Amino acid sequence: MGTIDLIQNLNDEIKKCKKCRLTMTRTNVLCGEGDLCAELMLIAQAPGEQEDKEDKMFIGPSGEVLDELLKIICIDRKENYMTNLIKCMLPKNRKPKSDEVASCSQYLDREIDLIHPGMLAPLGYYAAVKSGAIKRFVVMAGCDGRQKARSYYTEVAENLPKDTVILTAGCAKYRYNKLALGDIGGIPRVLDAGQCNDSYSLAVIALKLKEVFGLEDINDLPISYDIAWYEQKAVAVLLALLYLGVKGIRLGPTLPAFISPTVLKVLVEKFDIKPIGEVKADVVAMMTGRQQAHKKKVV
């Protein structure tokens, strides 16, 4: 038998599966889909409510997040093979139970053997964040200037732990995207959205993650913002983040000239905006999700 027939036989077996309690709550059983010769296999946790109803992979908010991420790294979803660890919807989007994982993992193992991809990429909050594969996202957008002394953002990129992912847009990345920062389960540790004008993609990702994870406040996401201000477009990025309600933004190398003492007072009180400080202290504060008190003056 060829791969097409073997996958079809496996999918038929999966659709008839009644090995666990999820049989009682599912509408459909979602099998993998995509290019059977794919080099990249995307593995999500389980179908969501919308996927369960329509019997399709990655639709709704989760699909929009995936499309934005794939767009950033210039990958077409049609070129990949997509599947789930758990083939049936988990009630109320709860964590999978150990016996459910045991029942479904054999199907995933067989899919991997049949597709034989060159790379596996675990997706989803449970798989990537709660499992500890990705601890935190750090947004570093804007420009850091040409002066060699302005090495703060490069040093931050070098000092961030290996379980962090940098989301970037703007010219600052031209220094640190040359670093050998590696990847996390096939996901590059630097995801480049483009120039300052393209920061919209990063905002869309943050908003969709908030929606997918069922959070009320965008600041509850495991994301820190370390923004470089160097020209007018970066100011537009800053204002967009403030409009979305993002708090705790670090801004450097200096604050924009239009920020008067009165405006600064409002930004500090309402949005907890702060200047960048020492690299190691800022990295520690960002990774713990808390704010670091700086002795450095705002200039």
C-alpha positions as CSV (number, residue, x, y, z in Angstrom):
1,M,0.0,0.0,0.0
2,G,1.1,3.6,-0.6
3,T,1.1,6.4,1.9
4,I,-2.3,7.7,0.8
5,D,-4.0,4.3,1.4
6,L,-2.2,3.8,4.7
7,I,-3.2,7.2,6.0
8,Q,-6.8,6.6,4.9
9,N,-6.9,3.3,6.7
10,L,-5.5,4.9,9.8
11,N,-8.1,7.8,9.6
12,D,-10.9,5.2,9.3
13,E,-9.6,3.5,12.4
14,I,-9.4,6.8,14.3
15,K,-12.9,7.8,13.4
16,K,-14.3,4.6,14.9
17,C,-12.3,4.9,18.1
18,K,-14.2,4.6,21.4
19,K,-11.3,4.0,23.7
20,C,-12.0,6.9,26.2
21,R,-14.7,9.1,27.6
22,L,-14.3,11.7,24.9
23,T,-16.5,9.5,22.7
24,M,-19.5,10.8,24.7
25,T,-18.9,14.5,24.2
26,R,-17.5,14.8,20.7
27,T,-19.3,15.7,17.5
28,N,-16.5,14.7,15.1
29,V,-13.1,13.0,15.3
30,L,-10.5,15.2,13.6
31,C,-7.9,13.3,11.6
32,G,-4.7,14.9,10.3
33,E,-4.7,16.8,7.0
34,G,-2.2,18.4,4.6
35,D,0.8,17.4,2.4
36,L,1.6,13.8,2.9
37,C,5.2,14.6,1.8
38,A,5.5,17.5,4.2
39,E,8.9,18.3,5.9
40,L,7.1,20.0,8.8
41,M,4.3,18.4,10.9
42,L,2.3,20.8,13.1
43,I,0.9,19.0,16.2
44,A,-1.8,20.8,18.2
45,Q,-3.2,19.7,21.5
46,A,-6.8,18.9,20.5
47,P,-9.7,20.3,18.4
48,G,-11.5,23.3,19.6
49,E,-15.3,23.7,19.7
50,Q,-15.4,25.2,16.2
51,E,-13.1,22.6,14.8
52,D,-15.3,19.9,16.4
53,K,-18.4,21.3,14.8
54,E,-17.1,21.8,11.3
55,D,-14.6,18.8,11.2
56,K,-11.7,21.0,10.0
57,M,-8.3,21.7,11.4
58,F,-7.2,25.2,12.7
59,I,-10.3,27.4,12.0
60,G,-11.6,30.3,14.0
61,P,-9.2,32.2,16.4
62,S,-6.6,29.4,16.5
63,G,-6.5,29.3,12.7
64,E,-6.0,33.0,12.5
65,V,-3.1,32.9,15.0
66,L,-1.5,30.0,13.1
67,D,-1.8,31.9,9.8
68,E,-0.2,35.0,11.2
69,L,2.7,33.0,12.6
70,L,3.3,31.0,9.4
71,K,3.1,34.3,7.4
72,I,5.9,35.8,9.6
73,I,8.2,32.8,8.8
74,C,7.1,32.6,5.2
75,I,5.4,29.2,5.3
76,D,2.2,28.2,3.5
77,R,0.0,26.0,5.7
78,K,-0.8,23.9,2.5
79,E,2.9,22.8,2.5
80,N,2.6,21.2,6.0
81,Y,0.9,18.3,7.6
82,M,-1.3,19.2,10.6
83,T,-2.7,17.0,13.2
84,N,-3.7,16.8,16.9
85,L,-2.3,14.9,19.9
86,I,-5.9,14.3,21.1
87,K,-8.3,13.6,18.2
88,C,-11.6,14.7,20.0
89,M,-12.6,18.0,21.5
90,L,-11.7,18.4,25.2
91,P,-14.8,19.6,27.2
92,K,-14.4,23.2,28.3
93,N,-10.9,23.2,26.7
94,R,-9.5,21.4,29.8
95,K,-6.2,19.7,29.9
96,P,-6.1,16.2,28.5
97,K,-6.1,13.4,31.0
98,S,-3.3,10.8,31.1
99,D,-5.5,7.9,29.8
100,E,-6.7,10.1,26.9
101,V,-3.1,10.9,26.0
102,A,-2.3,7.2,26.2
103,S,-5.2,6.3,24.0
104,C,-4.5,8.9,21.3
105,S,-0.7,9.0,21.3
106,Q,-0.5,5.6,19.4
107,Y,-2.4,7.2,16.5
108,L,0.0,10.2,16.5
109,D,3.0,7.8,16.5
110,R,1.7,6.0,13.5
111,E,1.0,9.3,11.7
112,I,4.6,10.4,12.3
113,D,5.9,7.1,11.0
114,L,3.8,7.4,7.8
115,I,4.4,11.0,7.0
116,H,8.0,10.9,8.2
117,P,8.5,14.7,8.5
118,G,11.9,16.3,8.9
119,M,10.6,18.5,11.7
120,L,7.9,18.3,14.4
121,A,6.4,21.5,15.8
122,P,4.2,21.3,18.9
123,L,1.5,24.0,18.9
124,G,-1.0,25.3,21.4
125,Y,-1.0,26.8,24.9
126,Y,-0.8,23.4,26.7
127,A,1.9,22.0,24.4
128,A,4.1,25.0,24.0
129,V,3.5,27.2,27.1
130,K,2.1,25.1,29.9
131,S,4.4,22.2,29.1
132,G,7.3,24.6,29.6
133,A,8.7,24.5,26.1
134,I,8.1,28.3,25.8
135,K,8.2,30.2,29.0
136,R,7.7,33.7,27.7
137,F,7.4,35.9,24.6
138,V,9.3,39.2,24.4
139,V,8.3,41.9,21.9
140,M,11.2,43.9,20.8
141,A,10.2,46.4,18.1
142,G,11.5,49.7,16.7
143,C,15.1,50.7,16.0
144,D,18.2,50.7,18.1
145,G,20.3,53.2,16.1
146,R,23.7,52.8,14.4
147,Q,26.0,53.7,17.3
148,K,27.9,50.8,18.7
149,A,27.2,51.9,22.2
150,R,23.5,51.1,21.6
151,S,23.9,47.4,22.2
152,Y,21.1,47.0,24.8
153,Y,18.7,45.1,22.6
154,T,21.4,42.8,21.3
155,E,22.5,42.1,24.8
156,V,18.9,41.4,25.9
157,A,18.5,38.9,23.0
158,E,21.8,37.2,24.0
159,N,20.8,37.0,27.7
160,L,17.2,35.8,27.3
161,P,16.8,32.2,28.4
162,K,16.6,29.5,25.7
163,D,12.9,28.9,26.4
164,T,11.8,32.4,25.3
165,V,10.7,33.6,21.8
166,I,11.4,37.1,20.5
167,L,8.6,38.7,18.5
168,T,10.1,41.6,16.5
169,A,9.4,44.3,13.9
170,G,11.6,47.2,13.0
171,C,15.3,47.8,12.4
172,A,16.5,46.7,15.9
173,K,16.3,43.1,14.7
174,Y,19.1,43.6,12.2
175,R,21.6,43.3,15.1
176,Y,20.2,40.3,17.0
177,N,18.5,38.3,14.2
178,K,22.1,37.4,13.1
179,L,22.7,35.7,16.4
180,A,22.6,31.9,16.6
181,L,19.6,31.8,19.0
182,G,18.3,28.5,17.7
183,D,14.7,27.3,17.9
184,I,12.2,25.7,20.3
185,G,10.7,22.5,18.8
186,G,11.2,23.8,15.3
187,I,9.8,27.3,16.2
188,P,12.5,30.0,15.5
189,R,13.4,31.9,18.7
190,V,13.2,35.1,16.6
191,L,9.9,35.6,14.7
192,D,10.3,38.7,12.5
193,A,7.1,40.4,11.4
194,G,9.0,42.9,9.2
195,Q,9.3,46.7,9.7
196,C,7.6,49.0,12.2
197,N,4.7,49.3,9.8
198,D,4.1,45.5,10.2
199,S,3.7,45.6,14.0
200,Y,0.0,45.1,13.3
201,S,0.8,41.4,12.9
202,L,2.2,41.2,16.4
203,A,-0.8,43.0,17.8
204,V,-3.1,40.5,16.0
205,I,-1.2,37.6,17.4
206,A,-1.4,39.0,21.0
207,L,-5.2,39.7,20.6
208,K,-5.9,36.2,19.2
209,L,-3.9,34.5,21.8
210,K,-5.9,36.4,24.5
211,E,-9.1,35.2,22.8
212,V,-7.9,31.6,22.3
213,F,-6.7,31.3,26.0
214,G,-10.0,32.8,27.3
215,L,-8.2,35.7,29.1
216,E,-10.0,38.9,30.0
217,D,-6.8,41.1,30.1
218,I,-4.1,41.1,27.5
219,N,-1.6,41.7,30.3
220,D,-2.3,38.2,31.6
221,L,-0.5,36.7,28.5
222,P,3.2,35.6,29.1
223,I,4.4,38.5,27.0
224,S,6.8,41.3,27.9
225,Y,7.4,44.5,25.8
226,D,10.9,45.9,25.4
227,I,10.4,48.6,22.8
228,A,13.1,50.7,21.0
229,W,12.0,54.2,20.2
230,Y,14.1,56.0,17.5
231,E,11.7,57.6,15.0
232,Q,8.1,58.6,14.4
233,K,6.8,55.2,13.3
234,A,7.9,53.7,16.5
235,V,5.8,56.2,18.3
236,A,2.8,54.9,16.4
237,V,3.6,51.4,17.6
238,L,3.8,52.7,21.1
239,L,0.5,54.5,20.9
240,A,-1.2,51.4,19.4
241,L,0.0,49.2,22.3
242,L,-1.3,51.8,24.8
243,Y,-4.6,51.9,23.0
244,L,-4.8,48.1,23.4
245,G,-4.3,48.5,27.2
246,V,-0.8,47.0,27.3
247,K,1.0,47.8,30.6
248,G,4.6,47.6,31.8
249,I,6.3,48.5,28.5
250,R,10.0,49.2,28.7
251,L,11.0,52.0,26.4
252,G,14.5,53.0,25.2
253,P,17.1,54.2,24.6
254,T,15.4,57.5,25.7
255,L,11.8,58.5,26.0
256,P,10.2,60.3,23.0
257,A,10.6,64.1,23.1
258,F,6.9,64.7,23.0
259,I,6.4,63.1,26.4
260,S,6.2,66.1,28.8
261,P,6.4,65.6,32.6
262,T,2.6,65.8,32.7
263,V,2.2,63.2,30.0
264,L,4.8,61.0,31.5
265,K,3.0,61.1,34.9
266,V,-0.2,59.8,33.2
267,L,1.7,57.1,31.3
268,V,3.4,55.9,34.5
269,E,0.3,55.9,36.6
270,K,-2.0,54.4,34.0
271,F,0.2,52.1,32.0
272,D,3.3,51.6,34.2
273,I,5.6,52.7,31.3
274,K,9.3,52.8,32.2
275,P,12.7,53.3,30.7
276,I,15.1,50.5,29.9
277,G,17.6,49.7,32.7
278,E,20.4,47.2,33.1
279,V,20.2,44.3,30.8
280,K,20.4,41.4,33.3
281,A,18.0,43.1,35.8
282,D,15.5,43.8,32.9
283,V,15.7,40.2,31.7
284,V,15.1,38.8,35.2
285,A,12.1,41.1,35.7
286,M,10.6,40.2,32.3
287,M,11.0,36.5,32.9
288,T,9.3,36.6,36.2
289,G,6.5,38.8,34.8
290,R,7.1,41.5,37.3
291,Q,8.3,45.1,37.0
292,Q,11.8,46.1,37.8
293,A,12.5,49.3,39.7
294,H,15.2,51.3,38.0
295,K,17.7,53.7,39.4
296,K,18.3,55.0,35.8
297,K,16.8,58.5,35.2
298,V,14.3,59.1,32.4
299,V,16.0,61.3,29.9
